[in-house]
Amino acid sequence: MTKPFESRSDHSRAPLRASPGAESAREEHGAGQFRGGGGTSRDIATPEGKISIARQTPDPHSLQAEEAPMNSTARPQSSSVVGSAFSTLEFVEVCAKAFGDRYRAAEVSVTGSGPEGTLQLSTLRGIFDQLVGSRIRKFNWKVFFDHQELAAGLSRLPLVSRQESTHLVRLDRDYERIFAGYNANNRNKVRRSRASGLTLRDAVDPETIASYYRVHTGLAEQKGTYEYIYPLSLFLDLARLPFCRIIVAEFEGRVVGGCVFFDDRESIVYWHGASDRAYSNSYPSRLVLDEAVRWGCERGAKFLNLGASAGIASLERFKSEWGARTELNWSFEWRNPFWERLTSAKRFFWRGKRRG
């Protein structure tokens, strides 16, 4: 339903997220942020940093209250049953741990929307009042394209909204027909990758995850354009979550590429990817992404979410090769007027000092 937790002090300067690519020139072309989807989570900026607020709901398309209000500090019943992967306390705690002492999981009560799944405006107002009544600088609430009811409700609150594109591969057919929907270039490269001697497996042990991480950091060093490198601890902790899957491609036992995915109920969400440029002619990322399509079909997911392209033409072309369609998500933001005035006053003061 929403897209939680972004580890950044300003929404215009997000840590770079690897984007899926095939050839080394496009591999991990950083753009965007660490993002998820689903649940009822919000990004919160405080004087000390940012808080991610999590709340689980039985239905990813609507806010619902059980017999008693659910508190986000409660341990999730089961990540596979309760709400979205990204609304679980497990996910938020992993993110908070990875990004240092300035980040922590906070709590918010969600009440008022009934068991039939109808979203009440009073529920959203209650959440909004709790957020703006706390010591926060700003919050950002991201909503998936197919959650129009939630977006319509948030548009009635004093929030600034904008729309952001994402690329989706529809998984509404069997795998063979979806594969036939790839463009000819992509089909040929996937076939060449299958015949190249690459093998796929899940990275579940620390050694394999560390090998994948070395591919990621090696690529980042070669490119020299990364503003931020996620810590290894984040990947190790994410791999322990029941809804996270890291698939790696190996050549003769050596990890040469891979991708990180989240199983988020109706969708498989791509988050991160990397490949060794020395093996770019084997197209390891294409092989892994093709496996994600097959996995999504077998699991009954509705789509593979490849995320945004941040206006990068090469990424848009790459995603279109998979038959991906562009959809528009929503982003709703609120900024605390007090902190905005204080920030402006500080800037004015320091400008005066420099002139003096």
Summary of the structure (lengths in Angstrom):
residues: 356
radius of gyration: 20.8
end to end distance: 50.6
largest distance: 70.1
contacts: 1194
relative contact order: 0.18
helix: 35%
strand: 22%
